[in-house]
């Protein structure tokens, strides 16, 4: 099983708006599974870990955020959620 996962390092003041903006550019209708406030330093560490997981999604054209999409198995998604929760 493969799930598309969009992970984004987004400032708190943008809330979920960046997720919806990037998903629109990708042609996806996002479903937010988890959002946590973890602080800038930890957010960068989490993003680095998560972007090493799964398989990259390739698009016909590049756009802001296109390199952050991943195909994740159910198990990988569970691992990502745990990494974020441990934030």
Secondary structure, 3 states (H helix, E strand, C coil): CCEEEECCCCCHHHCCHHHHHHHHHHCCCCCCCCCCCCCHHHHHHHHHHHCCCCEECCCCCCCCCHHHEEEECHHHHHHHHHHHHHC
